[in-house]
Amino acid sequence: MESASEMVAFPLLLTPIESNYRVCTIPYRFPSDNPRKPTPTELQWIDLFLNSIPSFKKRAASDNSVNDAPARAEKFALRYAEILEDLKRDPESHGGPPDCVLLCRLREQVLRELGFRDIFKKVKDEENAKAISLFGNVVQLNDAIEDGSKRLENLVRGIFAGNIFDLGSAQLAEVFSKDGMSFLASCQNLVPRPWVIDDLDTFKVKWSKKSWKKAVIFVDNSGADIILGILPFARELLRQGTQVVLAANDLPSINDVTYPELIEIISKLKDEKGTLVGVDASNLLIANSGNDLPVIDLTRVSQELSYLASDADLVILEGMGRGIETNLYAQFKCDSLKIGMVKHPEVAQFLGGRLYDCVFKYNEVLS
């Protein structure tokens, strides 16, 4: 784990951060709520995390890198369930009151204490290999679309389709274990527009008129998400002359791609000339965000990312954890984009949308 002294606030957050930034999008409680009594929203979310325990236990039990994995997985399930039940009785136990950051952190802590470092490693490796073999094909299909606006929409749909590969959602973990995911079919089957938050038309106009000098993209899942969703979009930014910084997790969490994994993926996708299917990738940088959760608190990022991001003029947060459940309303000193798919009924309900609805939230900062 990183020591607190090594973490700094993301430099592009609107200041003063204390009054402008709230990490979690959905308020689980209000100041008027009784601190000793869980709110209905807290109970709803604690139950969501309780319901995810069987799929995490199953992954942990099959982790060959850990001795006695099945017994330890059983311990994880019991211990984490116990913590969640404690929070139901007393929201202030275990460092509460609970929010999505704390509930994720407690789950990761229990896994790590029991010796589990990366219970999704096997499935991530398999999905990365599969997606790498499809990358060239997906990119060529995008390149064949001559109309710039239509090509951008296709790239955005690709991000949503890739983002479906999320094993942190109990329903999707179930679907995935049955038949895997067909990327192109997913692109076709997105919920119809307008999406629950839909600034795509505004963004298309900006895309055709302005070129950003540097974009920071907080990436999400391994497999189709990063390789077939985000990288074709990043490649298009590179083609327009934008420098792109991909910020990935320091430590494993669910099936999120980590910094070392992302370095390996990019090295496999580049050809001997250093291009990504004909596009010069020398302006593509990979940064360690310092994060170790599927959500992110932007008051705590690595110094490396802070340095690389300080002069960026576009920030993109991708995925439900980083761009919807946290940071949906985060304000930045530069243009920003929050993009992700809604995969929990509780989030759909909060936003007034449908399950598997899409969020495409663009904020322009007028200089």
TACORWO-V594104 format. One record per residue. RES is the residue in three letters. D_CENTER is the distance of its C-alpha to the mean C-alpha in Angstrom with 1 decimal. Layout:
res:RES d_center:D_CENTER
res:RES d_center:D_CENTER
This chain:
res:MET d_center:19.7
res:GLU d_center:19.9
res:SER d_center:22.8
res:ALA d_center:22.3
res:SER d_center:24.5
res:GLU d_center:22.2
res:MET d_center:19.4
res:VAL d_center:19.9
res:ALA d_center:18.6
res:PHE d_center:16.6
res:PRO d_center:19.7
res:LEU d_center:18.7
res:LEU d_center:18.2
res:LEU d_center:21.2
res:THR d_center:24.0
res:PRO d_center:25.4
res:ILE d_center:22.0
res:GLU d_center:23.7
res:SER d_center:24.7
res:ASN d_center:22.0
res:TYR d_center:18.7
res:ARG d_center:17.5
res:VAL d_center:14.1
res:CYS d_center:13.9
res:THR d_center:14.3
res:ILE d_center:16.5
res:PRO d_center:19.7
res:TYR d_center:20.7
res:ARG d_center:24.1
res:PHE d_center:26.4
res:PRO d_center:29.0
res:SER d_center:31.8
res:ASP d_center:30.3
res:ASN d_center:32.3
res:PRO d_center:30.4
res:ARG d_center:32.0
res:LYS d_center:31.0
res:PRO d_center:27.6
res:THR d_center:26.7
res:PRO d_center:26.1
res:THR d_center:22.5
res:GLU d_center:22.1
res:LEU d_center:23.9
res:GLN d_center:21.8
res:TRP d_center:18.5
res:ILE d_center:20.4
res:ASP d_center:21.5
res:LEU d_center:18.0
res:PHE d_center:17.3
res:LEU d_center:20.8
res:ASN d_center:20.3
res:SER d_center:17.4
res:ILE d_center:19.9
res:PRO d_center:21.8
res:SER d_center:19.0
res:PHE d_center:17.9
res:LYS d_center:21.6
res:LYS d_center:22.3
res:ARG d_center:19.7
res:ALA d_center:21.2
res:ALA d_center:24.7
res:SER d_center:24.3
res:ASP d_center:23.1
res:ASN d_center:26.1
res:SER d_center:25.4
res:VAL d_center:26.3
res:ASN d_center:29.9
res:ASP d_center:30.7
res:ALA d_center:27.1
res:PRO d_center:28.3
res:ALA d_center:30.2
res:ARG d_center:27.4
res:ALA d_center:24.9
res:GLU d_center:27.5
res:LYS d_center:27.6
res:PHE d_center:23.9
res:ALA d_center:24.1
res:LEU d_center:27.2
res:ARG d_center:26.1
res:TYR d_center:22.7
res:ALA d_center:24.5
res:GLU d_center:27.2
res:ILE d_center:24.9
res:LEU d_center:23.4
res:GLU d_center:27.0
res:ASP d_center:28.1
res:LEU d_center:25.6
res:LYS d_center:27.1
res:ARG d_center:30.5
res:ASP d_center:29.8
res:PRO d_center:26.6
res:GLU d_center:27.5
res:SER d_center:27.7
res:HIS d_center:25.1
res:GLY d_center:24.3
res:GLY d_center:23.5
res:PRO d_center:23.5
res:PRO d_center:20.2
res:ASP d_center:17.0
res:CYS d_center:13.5
res:VAL d_center:13.2
res:LEU d_center:16.5
res:LEU d_center:16.1
res:CYS d_center:13.2
res:ARG d_center:15.2
res:LEU d_center:18.3
res:ARG d_center:17.0
res:GLU d_center:15.9
res:GLN d_center:19.3
res:VAL d_center:21.3
res:LEU d_center:19.9
res:ARG d_center:20.5
res:GLU d_center:23.9
res:LEU d_center:24.9
res:GLY d_center:24.2
res:PHE d_center:21.0
res:ARG d_center:18.8
res:ASP d_center:16.6
res:ILE d_center:17.5
res:PHE d_center:15.2
res:LYS d_center:16.7
res:LYS d_center:19.2
res:VAL d_center:17.0
res:LYS d_center:14.5
res:ASP d_center:17.7
res:GLU d_center:19.2
res:GLU d_center:16.3
res:ASN d_center:16.0
res:ALA d_center:19.8
res:LYS d_center:19.9
res:ALA d_center:17.5
res:ILE d_center:19.3
res:SER d_center:22.5
res:LEU d_center:21.4
res:PHE d_center:19.9
res:GLY d_center:23.4
res:ASN d_center:24.2
res:VAL d_center:21.1
res:VAL d_center:21.7
res:GLN d_center:25.5
res:LEU d_center:25.0
res:ASN d_center:23.1
res:ASP d_center:25.8
res:ALA d_center:28.5
res:ILE d_center:27.5
res:GLU d_center:29.9
res:ASP d_center:29.1
res:GLY d_center:26.5
res:SER d_center:25.2
res:LYS d_center:25.0
res:ARG d_center:23.2
res:LEU d_center:20.5
res:GLU d_center:20.1
res:ASN d_center:20.0
res:LEU d_center:17.2
res:VAL d_center:15.1
res:ARG d_center:16.0
res:GLY d_center:14.9
res:ILE d_center:11.3
res:PHE d_center:11.5
res:ALA d_center:13.5
res:GLY d_center:11.3
res:ASN d_center:8.3
res:ILE d_center:10.9
res:PHE d_center:10.8
res:ASP d_center:9.1
res:LEU d_center:11.7
res:GLY d_center:10.6
res:SER d_center:12.3
res:ALA d_center:16.0
res:GLN d_center:17.2
res:LEU d_center:15.0
res:ALA d_center:15.7
res:GLU d_center:19.3
res:VAL d_center:19.3
res:PHE d_center:17.7
res:SER d_center:20.3
res:LYS d_center:23.0
res:ASP d_center:22.6
res:GLY d_center:19.4
res:MET d_center:17.9
res:SER d_center:19.8
res:PHE d_center:17.7
res:LEU d_center:20.5
res:ALA d_center:21.5
res:SER d_center:18.0
res:CYS d_center:18.3
res:GLN d_center:21.7
res:ASN d_center:20.8
res:LEU d_center:18.3
res:VAL d_center:19.7
res:PRO d_center:22.2
res:ARG d_center:21.9
res:PRO d_center:22.2
res:TRP d_center:18.8
res:VAL d_center:18.3
res:ILE d_center:17.3
res:ASP d_center:18.6
res:ASP d_center:19.3
res:LEU d_center:19.3
res:ASP d_center:23.1
res:THR d_center:23.2
res:PHE d_center:20.6
res:LYS d_center:22.7
res:VAL d_center:25.7
res:LYS d_center:24.1
res:TRP d_center:22.8
res:SER d_center:26.5
res:LYS d_center:28.0
res:LYS d_center:26.1
res:SER d_center:24.6
res:TRP d_center:22.2
res:LYS d_center:23.3
res:LYS d_center:20.0
res:ALA d_center:16.3
res:VAL d_center:13.5
res:ILE d_center:10.1
res:PHE d_center:7.0
res:VAL d_center:5.5
res:ASP d_center:3.1
res:ASN d_center:6.1
res:SER d_center:9.7
res:GLY d_center:12.5
res:ALA d_center:12.8
res:ASP d_center:9.2
res:ILE d_center:9.7
res:ILE d_center:13.5
res:LEU d_center:14.6
res:GLY d_center:12.1
res:ILE d_center:11.0
res:LEU d_center:14.1
res:PRO d_center:16.7
res:PHE d_center:15.5
res:ALA d_center:15.5
res:ARG d_center:18.9
res:GLU d_center:20.2
res:LEU d_center:19.5
res:LEU d_center:21.3
res:ARG d_center:24.1
res:GLN d_center:24.5
res:GLY d_center:25.0
res:THR d_center:21.8
res:GLN d_center:20.7
res:VAL d_center:17.0
res:VAL d_center:15.1
res:LEU d_center:11.9
res:ALA d_center:10.4
res:ALA d_center:9.1
res:ASN d_center:9.5
res:ASP d_center:13.2
res:LEU d_center:13.5
res:PRO d_center:12.3
res:SER d_center:10.4
res:ILE d_center:10.3
res:ASN d_center:9.7
res:ASP d_center:7.0
res:VAL d_center:9.0
res:THR d_center:11.2
res:TYR d_center:13.3
res:PRO d_center:16.4
res:GLU d_center:15.0
res:LEU d_center:13.8
res:ILE d_center:17.3
res:GLU d_center:18.9
res:ILE d_center:17.1
res:ILE d_center:18.1
res:SER d_center:21.6
res:LYS d_center:22.1
res:LEU d_center:21.2
res:LYS d_center:23.5
res:ASP d_center:27.2
res:GLU d_center:30.1
res:LYS d_center:30.2
res:GLY d_center:26.7
res:THR d_center:25.6
res:LEU d_center:22.8
res:VAL d_center:25.1
res:GLY d_center:27.5
res:VAL d_center:25.3
res:ASP d_center:25.8
res:ALA d_center:22.8
res:SER d_center:24.5
res:ASN d_center:22.5
res:LEU d_center:19.1
res:LEU d_center:18.1
res:ILE d_center:15.6
res:ALA d_center:14.9
res:ASN d_center:14.1
res:SER d_center:12.0
res:GLY d_center:14.0
res:ASN d_center:11.1
res:ASP d_center:11.5
res:LEU d_center:9.3
res:PRO d_center:6.1
res:VAL d_center:6.8
res:ILE d_center:8.5
res:ASP d_center:12.2
res:LEU d_center:13.1
res:THR d_center:16.7
res:ARG d_center:15.9
res:VAL d_center:14.8
res:SER d_center:16.9
res:GLN d_center:20.1
res:GLU d_center:19.4
res:LEU d_center:16.3
res:SER d_center:18.5
res:TYR d_center:21.3
res:LEU d_center:19.5
res:ALA d_center:17.9
res:SER d_center:21.1
res:ASP d_center:22.6
res:ALA d_center:19.6
res:ASP d_center:20.3
res:LEU d_center:17.0
res:VAL d_center:13.6
res:ILE d_center:10.5
res:LEU d_center:7.3
res:GLU d_center:5.1
res:GLY d_center:3.7
res:MET d_center:5.8
res:GLY d_center:5.0
res:ARG d_center:4.8
res:GLY d_center:6.8
res:ILE d_center:9.0
res:GLU d_center:9.7
res:THR d_center:9.8
res:ASN d_center:11.0
res:LEU d_center:12.1
res:TYR d_center:15.5
res:ALA d_center:15.0
res:GLN d_center:17.8
res:PHE d_center:18.1
res:LYS d_center:21.3
res:CYS d_center:20.2
res:ASP d_center:18.8
res:SER d_center:15.2
res:LEU d_center:13.0
res:LYS d_center:10.2
res:ILE d_center:9.3
res:GLY d_center:7.9
res:MET d_center:9.9
res:VAL d_center:11.6
res:LYS d_center:12.0
res:HIS d_center:13.9
res:PRO d_center:17.5
res:GLU d_center:17.4
res:VAL d_center:14.8
res:ALA d_center:16.8
res:GLN d_center:19.9
res:PHE d_center:18.8
res:LEU d_center:18.0
res:GLY d_center:21.1
res:GLY d_center:19.5
res:ARG d_center:19.3
res:LEU d_center:17.2
res:TYR d_center:15.0
res:ASP d_center:15.7
res:CYS d_center:13.7
res:VAL d_center:12.8
res:PHE d_center:13.8
res:LYS d_center:14.9
res:TYR d_center:16.8
res:ASN d_center:18.8
res:GLU d_center:21.5
res:VAL d_center:23.3
res:LEU d_center:26.9
res:SER d_center:28.4
